[in-house]
Amino acid sequence: MRKSLLDSKLINTSLIDTSSTWNRFNSIGLKKGLATTNYSQGDRLKMPTRLFSSSSRQTVMINNLEQGISYARKQYGNLVGINNHILQIITTCMKDRVHIENGWSIFLDSIVVLTEERFSNFPLFGNGTESPIRVHLIREGLRFIHEFPVNSLLSELHFQSLLHSGSEINPPPKKLLDSCTQEIIQQMVLTDRVIEKTSQALNELKHKAVNTNQLLYGGSEKAKSEPQLKHENSLNFLSLLFRRLIKA
């Protein structure tokens, strides 16, 4: 099982290509009823007003980035869990090797489980040769790719040694465990940068989506309320005028 960790590879793939017409339709649940163009005038009026809205593509891109952030956060959480197990080996098993002989392997089994976990069928950790998960985005009319790398923790030399030391009765030397902790912290920093960078891109897309909706559907709430306020003022003026004419 541990040997398979170092041999696993991620198939080169991406979450969703937001430029395709199929994905734009699929993202708003309109696959049904689009196979034919023979529809009446009444059917045409029933079709959603946002069928060809540019916000549909933005929605897909936003959803993909949110999934990517969840993926990176899952990596970060598992890294924290792996580091905690190593600290437990240091603080618990290193104190009394006689009474806890081979007991440290329980923590190692938990570490292996965390490294083998997946998110939406994508591996969280690899040996550095896996292709990143790619999300296709369009900004200002230009296409670019936002990548979520598979964490390369399994390529770290000290961590590899830890994974292959399960047959030992006693836990590995503290120096090796400390080196593993340093490698994990480094991977946590890299993953945190991915989360931060993606969050910034996500906020920009959401801000653009809000502005687009305001332009397409009548602007802000303040702009929408102004015509209604003018209409109410006109009605009040006419009512006052009629009352004065009646009294005259």
C-alpha positions as CSV (number, residue, x, y, z in Angstrom):
1,M,0.0,0.0,0.0
2,R,2.8,2.4,0.9
3,K,4.7,1.5,-2.2
4,S,1.8,2.5,-4.4
5,L,2.0,6.0,-3.0
6,L,5.2,6.6,-4.8
7,D,4.1,5.1,-8.1
8,S,0.7,6.8,-8.4
9,K,0.2,9.3,-11.2
10,L,-2.5,11.7,-12.0
11,I,-4.1,11.6,-15.5
12,N,-3.8,14.9,-17.3
13,T,-7.2,16.4,-17.0
14,S,-9.1,19.6,-16.1
15,L,-12.2,20.4,-14.2
16,I,-14.3,22.2,-16.8
17,D,-13.5,24.0,-20.0
18,T,-15.7,27.1,-19.5
19,S,-15.4,28.1,-23.2
20,S,-17.5,25.3,-24.6
21,T,-21.1,25.9,-25.5
22,W,-22.1,22.6,-23.8
23,N,-20.7,23.7,-20.5
24,R,-22.4,27.1,-20.6
25,F,-25.8,25.4,-21.2
26,N,-25.1,22.6,-18.8
27,S,-24.1,25.0,-16.0
28,I,-27.6,26.5,-15.8
29,G,-29.5,23.2,-16.3
30,L,-30.8,23.7,-19.8
31,K,-29.8,20.4,-21.5
32,K,-33.4,19.4,-21.8
33,G,-35.5,21.0,-24.5
34,L,-32.5,22.3,-26.6
35,A,-32.5,19.4,-29.2
36,T,-35.1,21.1,-31.4
37,T,-35.7,24.6,-32.6
38,N,-39.4,24.0,-33.4
39,Y,-41.2,25.9,-30.7
40,S,-44.1,28.3,-30.6
41,Q,-44.2,32.0,-29.7
42,G,-45.5,31.0,-26.3
43,D,-42.6,28.6,-25.7
44,R,-40.2,31.3,-26.8
45,L,-41.5,33.6,-24.1
46,K,-41.1,30.9,-21.4
47,M,-37.4,30.4,-22.1
48,P,-35.2,31.8,-19.3
49,T,-34.1,35.4,-19.9
50,R,-30.4,34.6,-19.0
51,L,-30.0,31.8,-21.5
52,F,-27.4,33.7,-23.5
53,S,-26.2,35.9,-20.7
54,S,-22.4,36.3,-20.2
55,S,-22.9,35.6,-16.5
56,S,-23.4,31.9,-17.2
57,R,-19.8,31.6,-18.2
58,Q,-18.8,33.6,-15.2
59,T,-20.8,31.3,-12.9
60,V,-19.0,28.2,-14.2
61,M,-15.6,29.8,-13.7
62,I,-16.6,30.9,-10.2
63,N,-17.8,27.4,-9.3
64,N,-14.6,25.9,-10.6
65,L,-12.4,28.2,-8.6
66,E,-14.4,27.5,-5.5
67,Q,-14.0,23.8,-6.1
68,G,-10.3,24.3,-6.6
69,I,-10.0,26.2,-3.3
70,S,-11.8,23.4,-1.5
71,Y,-9.3,21.0,-3.1
72,A,-6.3,23.0,-1.8
73,R,-7.9,23.4,1.6
74,K,-8.3,19.7,1.8
75,Q,-4.6,19.3,1.0
76,Y,-3.7,21.8,3.7
77,G,-5.9,20.1,6.3
78,N,-4.4,16.7,5.6
79,L,-0.9,18.2,5.9
80,V,-1.8,19.5,9.3
81,G,-3.1,16.1,10.3
82,I,0.1,14.3,9.0
83,N,2.2,16.8,11.0
84,N,0.2,16.2,14.1
85,H,0.7,12.4,13.8
86,I,4.5,12.9,13.5
87,L,4.5,15.1,16.6
88,Q,2.6,12.4,18.4
89,I,5.3,9.9,17.5
90,I,8.0,12.3,18.8
91,T,6.2,13.2,22.1
92,T,4.7,9.8,22.9
93,C,6.7,7.0,21.4
94,M,10.1,8.5,21.8
95,K,9.7,8.6,25.6
96,D,9.5,4.9,26.2
97,R,10.6,2.6,23.4
98,V,10.3,-0.5,25.5
99,H,6.6,-0.3,26.5
100,I,5.4,1.0,23.1
101,E,7.4,-1.3,20.8
102,N,5.9,-1.1,17.3
103,G,3.1,1.0,18.7
104,W,4.3,3.9,16.7
105,S,3.2,2.2,13.5
106,I,-0.4,3.1,14.4
107,F,0.4,6.7,13.8
108,L,2.2,5.8,10.6
109,D,-0.9,3.9,9.3
110,S,-2.9,7.1,9.9
111,I,-0.4,9.1,8.0
112,V,-0.6,6.7,5.0
113,V,-4.4,7.0,5.0
114,L,-4.1,10.8,4.9
115,T,-1.7,10.7,2.0
116,E,-4.0,8.3,0.0
117,E,-7.1,10.4,0.4
118,R,-8.7,11.9,-2.7
119,F,-10.9,14.9,-3.5
120,S,-13.5,14.5,-6.3
121,N,-11.4,11.6,-7.5
122,F,-8.2,13.7,-7.7
123,P,-5.2,12.7,-5.5
124,L,-4.1,15.2,-2.9
125,F,-0.5,14.1,-2.9
126,G,2.0,12.8,-5.5
127,N,5.6,12.4,-6.3
128,G,6.0,15.7,-8.3
129,T,5.4,14.2,-11.7
130,E,1.6,14.5,-11.8
131,S,0.0,17.1,-14.1
132,P,-1.8,19.9,-12.2
133,I,-5.5,20.2,-12.2
134,R,-6.3,23.0,-14.7
135,V,-9.2,25.4,-14.6
136,H,-9.9,27.4,-17.8
137,L,-10.7,31.0,-17.3
138,I,-11.4,34.0,-19.5
139,R,-10.5,37.5,-18.3
140,E,-10.9,40.7,-20.4
141,G,-11.5,38.5,-23.4
142,L,-8.2,36.5,-23.0
143,R,-8.1,32.9,-22.1
144,F,-5.7,31.6,-19.4
145,I,-5.3,28.6,-17.2
146,H,-5.4,28.6,-13.4
147,E,-3.6,25.5,-12.0
148,F,-4.0,23.6,-8.8
149,P,-0.9,21.4,-8.3
150,V,-1.0,18.0,-6.8
151,N,1.0,18.4,-3.6
152,S,4.5,16.8,-4.0
153,L,4.9,15.7,-0.4
154,L,5.6,12.1,-1.5
155,S,8.7,13.2,-3.4
156,E,10.4,14.5,-0.2
157,L,13.3,12.3,0.8
158,H,12.8,12.3,4.5
159,F,9.1,11.7,4.2
160,Q,9.7,8.8,1.8
161,S,12.0,7.3,4.4
162,L,9.3,7.6,7.1
163,L,6.8,5.8,4.9
164,H,9.2,2.9,4.3
165,S,10.1,2.5,7.9
166,G,6.9,0.7,9.0
167,S,8.6,-2.7,9.4
168,E,10.8,-1.3,12.2
169,I,10.0,-2.1,15.8
170,N,11.2,1.2,17.1
171,P,10.2,4.6,15.7
172,P,12.7,6.4,13.4
173,P,15.3,8.7,14.9
174,K,14.0,12.1,16.1
175,K,16.3,13.8,13.6
176,L,14.4,12.1,10.7
177,L,11.0,13.0,12.2
178,D,12.1,16.7,12.6
179,S,13.2,16.8,9.0
180,C,9.8,15.4,8.0
181,T,8.1,18.1,9.9
182,Q,10.1,20.7,8.1
183,E,9.2,19.2,4.7
184,I,5.5,19.2,5.7
185,I,5.6,22.8,6.8
186,Q,7.2,23.8,3.5
187,Q,4.4,22.1,1.6
188,M,1.8,23.9,3.8
189,V,3.3,27.2,2.9
190,L,3.1,26.4,-0.8
191,T,-0.5,25.2,-0.5
192,D,-1.4,28.3,1.4
193,R,-0.1,30.5,-1.5
194,V,-2.3,28.6,-3.9
195,I,-5.3,29.3,-1.8
196,E,-4.4,32.9,-1.5
197,K,-3.8,33.4,-5.2
198,T,-7.0,31.6,-6.1
199,S,-9.1,33.6,-3.6
200,Q,-7.9,36.8,-5.2
201,A,-8.9,35.6,-8.7
202,L,-12.2,34.4,-7.3
203,N,-13.0,37.8,-5.7
204,E,-12.2,39.6,-9.0
205,L,-14.5,37.3,-10.9
206,K,-17.3,37.8,-8.4
207,H,-16.9,41.6,-8.5
208,K,-17.0,41.5,-12.3
209,A,-20.1,39.3,-12.2
210,V,-21.9,41.8,-10.0
211,N,-21.0,44.7,-12.3
212,T,-22.2,42.7,-15.3
213,N,-25.5,41.9,-13.8
214,Q,-26.0,45.5,-12.9
215,L,-25.4,46.5,-16.5
216,L,-27.6,43.8,-18.0
217,Y,-30.5,43.9,-15.6
218,G,-31.1,47.6,-14.7
219,G,-28.1,48.7,-12.6
220,S,-28.1,49.1,-8.9
221,E,-31.1,49.0,-6.5
222,K,-30.7,52.8,-6.1
223,A,-31.0,53.3,-9.9
224,K,-34.1,51.0,-10.0
225,S,-35.8,52.9,-7.2
226,E,-35.4,56.3,-8.8
227,P,-38.0,55.8,-11.7
228,Q,-40.5,54.5,-9.2
229,L,-40.0,57.5,-6.9
230,K,-40.5,59.9,-9.8
231,H,-43.7,58.0,-10.7
232,E,-45.0,58.3,-7.2
233,N,-44.3,62.1,-7.1
234,S,-46.2,62.6,-10.3
235,L,-49.2,60.8,-9.0
236,N,-49.1,62.9,-5.8
237,F,-49.0,66.1,-7.8
238,L,-51.9,65.1,-10.0
239,S,-54.0,64.1,-7.0
240,L,-53.3,67.5,-5.3
241,L,-54.2,69.3,-8.6
242,F,-57.5,67.5,-8.9
243,R,-58.4,68.3,-5.3
244,R,-57.8,72.0,-5.9
245,L,-59.9,72.0,-9.1
246,I,-62.8,70.3,-7.3
247,K,-62.7,72.9,-4.5
248,A,-62.6,75.8,-7.1
